[in-house]
Amino acid sequence: MTDENKTLRGAHADMEAVSHVPDTPQTRAPAYALAFTDEDFMCRDELRPVRLQLELLKPEMMLDEAGVKSTIVLFGGARIPEPAKKDTARTKTLAELSAFYEEAREFSRLMTLRSIESNGAEDVIVTGGGPGVMEAGNRGAIDAGGKSIGLNIVLPFEQAPNEYVTPELCFNFHYFAIRKMHFLMRAKAIAVFPGGFGTLDELFESLTLIQTGRMQKVPFLLFGKDFWHSIVNWDALSEAGTISADDLGLFKFVDTAEEAIEAIDNWVGAGEKRGEVPGR
């Protein structure tokens, strides 16, 4: 606690005092509301820079206070069901991809067991906090008796915290950009499972940051070799010269949790430092 906090009246005290003022036209007027409690004011376009700062600051402070030093990032599709529910999948392919729900869950379980050995401060699983692969990742952490992080985002569909996210590490975002920064600021490894537009966005933005040197190289695993080769012609990008041949070495294909952990353990430079992203 700083000297200022010890000597100056705090914001909570003022909020309590305002709640007891007389009910008059003046006190009911929007102008009278404390600025930081005035939702209409805080949501104005002019306050966007402040909202961006708050969304960056709140999770950062709370993760620091929770002692989280590094994370293992799981990206993947919200529509991939667990095997027991694959009959409810929208397509035959999604039903087949349900196998990766179990691989995500097992990968998370094994990595969380390792995290627990470091008092749970390092290599904490972080997901988007929603269903599908995200649920599997948080669920695997529970299986191991550990904690995990959920970085939710406000969407009109398919996004509410799954029941396996550690409640005190469950965050909600308005801005995709700030959410993605929090995914990568502590990343020690990134695992990407089959998914749609959101997963592809996270995949390519993360690779771009690494390719351009804006983020340190970390183990980067793509679960499901057949899936990824069927939707992205990686060699064609290299042959066309739009990426270099060396860029194909920034990531590795795996199919199982065991393969992923072996790849992490044998990655050149793995585990040296936490990820760095622009503005860090």
C-alpha positions in Angstrom: 0.0 0.0 0.0 1.4 3.4 -1.0 1.5 6.5 1.3 -1.2 8.0 -0.9 -3.5 5.1 -0.2 -2.9 5.5 3.5 -3.6 9.2 3.7 -6.2 10.0 1.0 -9.8 9.1 1.1 -10.4 6.0 -1.1 -12.9 5.6 -4.0 -14.9 3.0 -2.2 -15.5 5.4 0.7 -16.8 8.0 -1.8 -19.1 5.5 -3.4 -20.5 4.7 0.0 -20.9 8.4 0.8 -22.7 9.2 -2.4 -25.3 6.4 -1.8 -26.5 8.3 1.3 -27.0 11.8 -0.2 -30.5 13.2 -0.4 -32.7 12.3 -3.4 -33.0 15.6 -5.3 -33.1 16.6 -8.9 -29.5 17.6 -8.6 -28.3 14.3 -7.2 -30.4 12.4 -9.8 -28.8 14.3 -12.7 -26.3 12.3 -14.8 -23.8 15.1 -14.3 -23.6 14.4 -10.5 -22.6 10.7 -10.9 -19.0 9.9 -10.1 -17.3 9.5 -13.5 -16.0 6.0 -12.9 -19.5 4.8 -11.8 -21.4 6.4 -14.7 -21.9 3.7 -17.3 -23.3 6.0 -20.0 -20.2 8.2 -19.6 -17.8 5.2 -19.6 -19.3 3.8 -22.8 -19.0 7.0 -24.8 -16.8 6.8 -27.9 -14.4 9.4 -26.5 -13.7 7.0 -23.6 -12.5 4.1 -25.8 -8.8 4.7 -24.9 -9.7 4.4 -21.2 -11.7 1.2 -21.8 -8.9 -0.3 -23.7 -6.5 0.5 -20.9 -8.8 -0.9 -18.3 -9.2 -4.2 -20.2 -5.5 -4.5 -20.4 -4.9 -3.6 -16.8 -7.5 -5.5 -14.9 -6.6 -9.1 -16.0 -2.9 -8.2 -15.8 -3.1 -7.0 -12.2 -5.3 -10.0 -11.2 -3.0 -12.5 -12.8 0.0 -10.9 -11.2 -1.8 -11.0 -7.8 -2.6 -14.7 -8.4 1.0 -15.4 -9.0 0.6 -16.6 -12.6 4.1 -16.4 -14.2 3.6 -18.3 -17.5 0.9 -19.9 -19.4 0.2 -22.7 -22.0 -2.2 -21.4 -24.6 -5.0 -23.5 -26.1 -6.8 -22.3 -29.2 -9.5 -24.3 -30.9 -13.0 -24.6 -32.1 -16.1 -23.9 -30.0 -18.2 -26.3 -32.0 -16.1 -29.5 -31.4 -18.1 -31.7 -29.0 -16.8 -34.2 -26.5 -16.9 -37.7 -27.9 -19.9 -38.7 -25.7 -21.9 -36.0 -27.4 -20.6 -36.3 -31.0 -24.0 -37.4 -32.2 -25.1 -33.8 -31.6 -22.4 -32.4 -33.9 -23.6 -30.3 -36.9 -21.5 -32.2 -39.4 -19.8 -35.6 -39.8 -16.4 -33.9 -39.8 -17.2 -32.2 -36.4 -18.1 -35.6 -35.0 -14.8 -37.0 -36.2 -12.9 -34.0 -34.7 -14.4 -34.8 -31.3 -11.3 -37.0 -30.8 -9.4 -33.7 -30.4 -11.6 -32.8 -27.4 -10.1 -35.7 -25.6 -6.6 -34.8 -26.7 -7.0 -31.2 -25.6 -8.3 -32.4 -22.2 -5.4 -34.9 -21.8 -2.8 -32.4 -22.9 -4.1 -29.9 -20.4 -4.2 -32.5 -17.6 -0.6 -33.5 -18.2 0.7 -29.9 -18.4 -1.3 -28.9 -15.3 0.3 -31.7 -13.4 3.7 -30.2 -14.3 2.4 -26.8 -13.3 1.4 -28.1 -9.9 5.0 -29.2 -9.4 5.9 -25.4 -9.6 3.2 -24.5 -7.1 0.9 -23.8 -10.0 2.6 -20.5 -10.8 4.1 -21.6 -14.2 2.6 -23.1 -17.3 -1.0 -22.4 -16.3 -3.5 -23.5 -19.0 -5.3 -20.5 -20.6 -8.3 -20.9 -23.1 -11.0 -18.7 -24.5 -13.2 -19.9 -21.7 -16.0 -21.1 -23.9 -17.2 -24.5 -25.1 -15.6 -27.1 -27.3 -11.8 -27.3 -27.3 -11.7 -24.5 -24.8 -13.9 -26.4 -22.3 -11.7 -29.5 -22.8 -8.6 -27.5 -21.9 -10.1 -26.1 -18.7 -11.6 -29.5 -17.9 -8.2 -31.1 -18.1 -6.8 -28.7 -15.6 -9.6 -29.7 -13.2 -8.8 -33.4 -13.8 -5.3 -32.7 -12.6 -6.5 -30.8 -9.5 -5.2 -27.5 -10.8 -6.4 -24.1 -11.9 -6.8 -22.6 -15.4 -7.6 -19.3 -17.0 -10.6 -18.4 -19.2 -10.5 -15.3 -21.4 -14.1 -14.9 -22.5 -15.3 -12.4 -25.1 -18.8 -10.9 -25.4 -20.4 -12.5 -28.5 -24.0 -13.0 -29.6 -23.6 -16.7 -29.6 -21.3 -19.6 -28.4 -19.6 -17.7 -25.7 -20.2 -18.0 -22.0 -17.8 -19.3 -19.4 -17.6 -23.0 -19.2 -18.0 -24.6 -15.8 -14.4 -25.7 -15.6 -12.7 -22.3 -15.6 -11.2 -21.3 -12.2 -13.7 -18.7 -11.1 -11.2 -16.1 -9.9 -9.3 -16.5 -13.2 -12.3 -16.1 -15.4 -12.2 -12.8 -17.4 -14.5 -11.1 -19.9 -13.5 -8.9 -22.8 -15.1 -6.4 -25.2 -12.0 -5.9 -27.3 -10.6 -8.9 -29.3 -7.2 -7.1 -29.6 -6.7 -6.8 -25.8 -7.9 -10.4 -25.3 -5.3 -11.7 -27.8 -2.6 -9.7 -26.0 -3.5 -11.4 -22.8 -3.3 -14.8 -24.5 0.3 -14.2 -25.5 1.8 -12.0 -22.8 2.7 -14.9 -20.6 2.8 -17.7 -23.2 5.4 -20.3 -22.9 3.8 -22.6 -25.5 0.9 -22.4 -27.9 -1.3 -25.4 -28.9 -3.8 -24.9 -31.8 -6.6 -27.4 -32.3 -9.0 -27.6 -35.3 -11.4 -24.7 -35.4 -13.0 -22.0 -37.5 -12.4 -18.3 -38.2 -11.6 -17.4 -34.6 -9.0 -20.2 -34.4 -7.5 -19.2 -37.7 -7.3 -15.6 -36.6 -5.5 -16.6 -33.4 -3.2 -19.0 -35.3 -2.0 -16.6 -37.9 -1.8 -13.5 -35.7 0.4 -15.5 -33.3 2.6 -16.8 -36.1 2.9 -13.3 -37.5 4.1 -11.9 -34.2 6.7 -14.7 -34.0 7.7 -14.4 -37.6 8.3 -10.7 -37.4 10.2 -10.9 -34.1 7.5 -9.1 -32.1 7.1 -12.1 -29.9 9.7 -14.6 -28.8 9.7 -18.1 -30.4 7.9 -20.6 -28.2 6.8 -24.2 -28.9 4.0 -23.9 -31.4 1.9 -27.0 -31.9 -0.8 -27.7 -34.5 -3.0 -30.6 -33.4 -4.4 -32.6 -36.3 -1.9 -32.8 -39.2 -4.6 -34.1 -41.7 -7.0 -31.3 -40.7 -4.4 -28.5 -41.1 -3.0 -29.8 -44.4 -6.6 -30.0 -45.8 -7.4 -26.4 -45.2 -4.0 -24.6 -45.6 -1.5 -25.4 -48.3 1.5 -24.5 -46.3 4.1 -25.6 -48.9 2.4 -23.5 -51.5 2.9 -20.4 -49.4 6.6 -21.2 -49.2 6.9 -22.1 -52.9 5.2 -18.9 -53.8 7.7 -16.9 -51.8 5.0 -15.2 -49.6 6.7 -16.8 -46.6 10.2 -18.3 -46.4 11.0 -22.0 -46.1 12.3 -21.3 -42.6 8.9 -20.0 -41.5 7.5 -23.6 -41.9 9.8 -24.5 -38.9 8.0 -22.1 -36.6 5.4 -24.7 -35.8 5.1 -28.5 -35.6 2.2 -30.9 -36.3 1.1 -33.3 -33.7 -1.8 -35.6 -33.2 -1.7 -36.6 -29.6 -1.1 -35.1 -26.2 2.0 -37.2 -25.7 3.5 -36.1 -29.0 2.8 -32.5 -28.0 4.6 -32.8 -24.7 7.6 -34.5 -26.4 7.7 -31.7 -28.9 7.7 -29.1 -26.1 10.4 -30.8 -24.2 12.6 -31.1 -27.3 11.9 -27.6 -28.7 15.0 -25.6 -29.3 15.1 -22.8 -26.7 11.8 -24.0 -25.1 11.0 -22.6 -21.7 13.6 -19.8 -21.7 11.3 -16.8 -21.3 7.7 -15.8 -21.3 6.2 -14.4 -24.5 6.5 -10.8 -25.5 4.0 -9.0 -27.6 3.8 -5.4 -28.9 3.4 -2.9 -26.0 4.8 -5.3 -23.4 
